[in-house]
Amino acid sequence: MYKPNPIDTKSIDLPSDLKPLVELIAKNVHDVWAKQRIKEGWVYGEKKDSEKKTTSCLVPYEELSEEEKDYDRHTALETIKVVLKLGYKVEKK
C-alpha cells in the first residue's frame, strides 16, 4: 500500500517577503492544471463528471471558491518551503 512521505517542512517559516509568491504560484498551479485538463478534453460543467469530462473548476483562478484556492495555495506554500528546506535560496531579481 502506498504511504506518502513528503519532506517535513514544519520547521520552515516562510519569510514575509516570499508570502506574495504563494498566491502567484497558486494561480500558476491552477493554470497548469486547467491547461492539462483542457488538453485532455475536459470542459466546464456544473459538477465534476469523470465520464463526461466536466468540472466546475475550469474557470480563472480568481473565480475559484476559497476552498479550491486554498488547495492550490497549500501546494504552492509547500513547494516553496521544501525548496528552502533543501537549502536553496529564493530571491527576486
C-alpha positions in Angstrom: 0.0 0.0 0.0 1.3 3.5 -0.9 2.1 5.7 2.0 3.0 9.3 1.0 6.1 10.5 2.7 6.6 14.2 1.8 9.6 16.1 3.1 8.8 17.5 6.6 8.7 21.3 6.3 7.1 22.1 9.7 10.4 23.7 10.8 10.4 26.2 7.9 8.9 29.6 8.5 8.2 31.4 5.2 10.0 34.7 5.1 7.5 37.6 4.8 9.0 38.7 1.5 8.1 35.4 0.0 4.4 35.4 1.1 3.2 37.2 -2.1 4.9 34.5 -4.1 2.5 31.9 -2.7 -0.5 33.4 -4.4 1.4 33.9 -7.7 2.5 30.2 -7.7 -1.0 29.1 -6.7 -2.5 30.8 -9.7 0.1 29.2 -11.9 -0.6 25.8 -10.4 -4.2 26.2 -11.3 -3.5 27.4 -14.8 -1.1 24.5 -15.4 -3.8 22.0 -14.1 -6.5 23.7 -16.2 -4.4 23.7 -19.4 -3.7 20.0 -19.0 -7.4 19.2 -18.4 -8.5 21.1 -21.5 -5.8 19.3 -23.5 -7.3 16.0 -22.2 -10.8 17.1 -23.4 -12.3 18.3 -20.2 -14.8 21.2 -20.3 -16.6 23.4 -17.8 -19.6 21.9 -16.2 -21.7 22.5 -13.1 -20.4 19.3 -11.5 -17.4 17.1 -11.8 -18.2 14.1 -14.0 -15.2 12.0 -15.0 -17.2 10.2 -17.7 -18.4 13.4 -19.4 -15.1 15.1 -18.5 -16.8 18.1 -16.9 -15.6 20.1 -13.9 -16.7 23.4 -12.3 -13.0 24.2 -11.7 -12.3 25.1 -15.3 -12.5 28.8 -14.6 -9.9 31.5 -14.0 -8.2 31.2 -10.6 -9.9 34.4 -9.4 -13.3 32.7 -9.8 -12.5 29.6 -7.8 -14.0 29.1 -4.4 -11.7 29.9 -1.5 -11.6 26.1 -0.8 -10.2 25.4 -4.2 -7.8 28.3 -4.0 -6.6 27.0 -0.6 -5.8 23.7 -2.2 -3.5 25.4 -4.8 -2.1 27.8 -2.1 -1.1 24.8 0.0 0.7 23.2 -2.9 2.5 26.5 -3.6 3.4 27.0 0.0 4.7 23.5 0.5 6.7 23.8 -2.7 8.4 27.0 -1.6 9.1 25.5 1.9 10.7 22.3 0.5 12.9 24.4 -1.7 14.1 26.3 1.4 14.4 23.1 3.5 16.7 21.7 0.8 19.0 24.6 1.2 18.1 26.7 -1.8 17.5 30.4 -1.7 14.6 32.2 -3.4 15.4 35.7 -4.5 13.7 38.2 -6.7 15.9 39.8 -9.3 
